Protein backbone atom coordinates (compact mmCIF):
# COMPACT_ATOMS: atom_id res chain seq x y z
CA UNK A 1 0.00 0.00 0.00
CA UNK A 2 2.68 2.49 0.96
CA UNK A 3 4.36 4.10 -1.97
CA UNK A 4 7.20 6.58 -2.25
CA UNK A 5 4.96 8.83 -4.32
CA UNK A 6 2.89 11.08 -2.01
CA UNK A 7 0.39 11.82 -4.80
CA UNK A 8 -0.25 8.10 -5.38
CA UNK A 9 -0.64 7.58 -1.64
CA UNK A 10 -3.17 10.40 -1.48
CA UNK A 11 -5.13 8.92 -4.39
CA UNK A 12 -5.23 5.46 -2.82
CA UNK A 13 -6.32 6.69 0.61
CA UNK A 14 -8.96 8.93 -0.97
CA UNK A 15 -10.29 5.99 -3.00
CA UNK A 16 -10.59 3.79 0.12
CA UNK A 17 -12.39 6.54 2.03
CA UNK A 18 -14.73 7.20 -0.92
CA UNK A 19 -15.50 3.48 -1.25
CA UNK A 20 -16.25 3.24 2.47
CA UNK A 21 -18.49 6.31 2.32
CA UNK A 22 -20.38 4.98 -0.67
CA UNK A 23 -20.85 1.60 1.01
CA UNK A 24 -22.14 3.28 4.18
CA UNK A 25 -24.68 5.27 2.14
CA UNK A 26 -25.90 2.09 0.45
CA UNK A 27 -26.15 0.21 3.74
CA UNK A 28 -28.04 3.07 5.38
CA UNK A 29 -30.54 3.26 2.53
CA UNK A 30 -31.44 -0.46 2.53
CA UNK A 31 -33.22 -2.54 5.14
CA UNK A 32 -32.11 -6.19 5.28
CA UNK A 33 -35.49 -7.17 6.74
CA UNK A 34 -36.92 -6.44 3.28
CA UNK A 35 -34.86 -9.25 1.73
CA UNK A 36 -35.81 -12.91 1.42
CA UNK A 37 -32.70 -14.20 3.16
CA UNK A 38 -33.62 -17.82 2.43
CA UNK A 39 -32.80 -17.25 -1.25
CA UNK A 40 -29.68 -16.25 -3.08
CA UNK A 41 -29.74 -12.60 -4.08
CA UNK A 42 -30.62 -11.99 -7.69
CA UNK A 43 -28.17 -9.97 -9.78
CA UNK A 44 -28.80 -6.26 -9.36
CA UNK A 45 -31.27 -6.76 -6.52
CA UNK A 46 -31.22 -4.62 -3.39
CA UNK A 47 -30.15 -7.73 -1.48
CA UNK A 48 -27.12 -8.11 -3.75
CA UNK A 49 -26.36 -4.39 -3.44
CA UNK A 50 -26.46 -4.70 0.34
CA UNK A 51 -24.07 -7.67 0.34
CA UNK A 52 -21.74 -5.88 -2.08
CA UNK A 53 -21.75 -2.79 0.13
CA UNK A 54 -20.85 -4.95 3.15
CA UNK A 55 -17.98 -6.42 1.17
CA UNK A 56 -16.84 -3.00 -0.05
CA UNK A 57 -16.93 -1.57 3.48
CA UNK A 58 -14.95 -4.49 4.86
CA UNK A 59 -12.38 -4.18 2.06
CA UNK A 60 -11.98 -0.45 2.73
CA UNK A 61 -11.65 -1.13 6.47
CA UNK A 62 -8.95 -3.71 5.83
CA UNK A 63 -6.92 -1.49 3.50
CA UNK A 64 -7.31 1.58 5.71
CA UNK A 65 -6.12 -0.51 8.67
CA UNK A 66 -3.06 -1.59 6.72
CA UNK A 67 -2.46 2.01 5.64
CA UNK A 68 -2.77 3.15 9.25
CA UNK A 69 -0.09 0.70 10.37
CA UNK A 70 2.18 1.69 7.53
CA UNK A 71 1.66 5.39 8.19
CA UNK A 72 2.56 4.76 11.83
CA UNK A 73 5.80 3.11 10.70
CA UNK A 74 6.57 6.08 8.43
CA UNK A 75 5.84 8.49 11.27
CA UNK A 76 8.32 6.62 13.46
CA UNK A 77 10.95 6.69 10.69
CA UNK A 78 10.56 10.44 10.15
CA UNK A 79 10.63 11.03 13.90
CA UNK A 80 13.81 8.94 14.23
CA UNK A 81 15.39 11.01 11.43
CA UNK A 82 14.50 14.20 13.28
CA UNK A 83 16.02 12.90 16.52
CA UNK A 84 19.20 11.84 14.72
CA UNK A 85 19.49 15.24 13.04
CA UNK A 86 19.06 17.01 16.40
CA UNK A 87 21.73 14.80 17.97
CA UNK A 88 24.13 15.52 15.11
CA UNK A 89 23.56 19.26 15.45
CA UNK A 90 24.15 19.05 19.19
CA UNK A 91 27.44 17.19 18.61
CA UNK A 92 28.58 19.86 16.14
CA UNK A 93 27.56 22.72 18.39
CA UNK A 94 29.08 21.14 21.53
CA UNK A 95 31.91 18.86 20.38
CA UNK A 96 33.27 18.36 23.93
CA UNK A 97 30.04 16.97 25.42
CA UNK A 98 30.07 13.26 26.10
CA UNK A 99 26.36 12.78 26.77
CA UNK A 100 24.06 12.25 23.83
N, C-alpha and C positions, 0 to 999 in steps of 0.2 A: 504494500500500500504506500509506504513512504517513498517519496521520490526526491531527487535532488533539485527538481524544478518546482519552485514555489507556486508558479501559475498552475501547473498540473495538479499539485496537491490541493490547491484552492478549488479547482474544478471538480476533483473527485469528492472532496468533503461536501461541497455544495450539492452535488448529485445525490449523495447518500441522504442528506438532510431533506432535499426535495422529494425523494422517493418515500421517505418516512412520513413526511407531511401529507403527501398524496394518499398514502395507505391509510393514515389516520382519518382523513376526510371520508374515504370510502367506508371504512369501518363504522364511523359515526353515523353515516347516512343509511346504513342497512341494519335490519333487525334479524338476527339469526333464528328467532322464533317463527319467522315467516317462511323458513325453508323446510322442505320435507327432508329431514336429515337421514331418513331410512333409504334414500335413493342417492345415487351418484349425481353430482351436479351436471346439468346440461351445459354444453359450451355456450358462453355468453350470458348465462343466467346470473341473477343476483347472487345466488349461492356460490357459483364459481368465482364471481368478482370478490366476494367476501373472503373466500379461501386464498385467492391470489393476493389480496391486500394483506392478509395475515402473513403469508410467505414473504411479501415485499418488506413488511415492517420488521420481521425477524431478520431478514438479510441485511437491511440497513442497520439494525441494532448490532449485529455481529461485526460488520465492517467498521462502524463507528467505534465499537469497543476496541477493535484492533488498532484503529487510528489513534484512539486515546492513549493506549499503551505505548505506541510508537512515538507519539508526540511527547509523552512523559520522558521517554529515553532521550529524545532530542533536547528537551529542556535541560535534563541533567548534563548532557554533553556540552551544551552552550554555557551552562553555569560553571562546569569544571574548567572550561576555557577561560572564563572571566576570572576565576580564582587563580589559575596559573598565571595569567597576565598580571594580576595585581601582585602576586608574589615575586614575579620577575622585576616589576617596577620597584618594589620595595628593596630588593637585593641591589639594584642599580643605584637607588637613591641613598642606601645605607649599607655600603659594601662591608663594613666591619661587624655588622650584627650577625650573631650566630643563629638566633631563633628565627624560625620561619612561620 
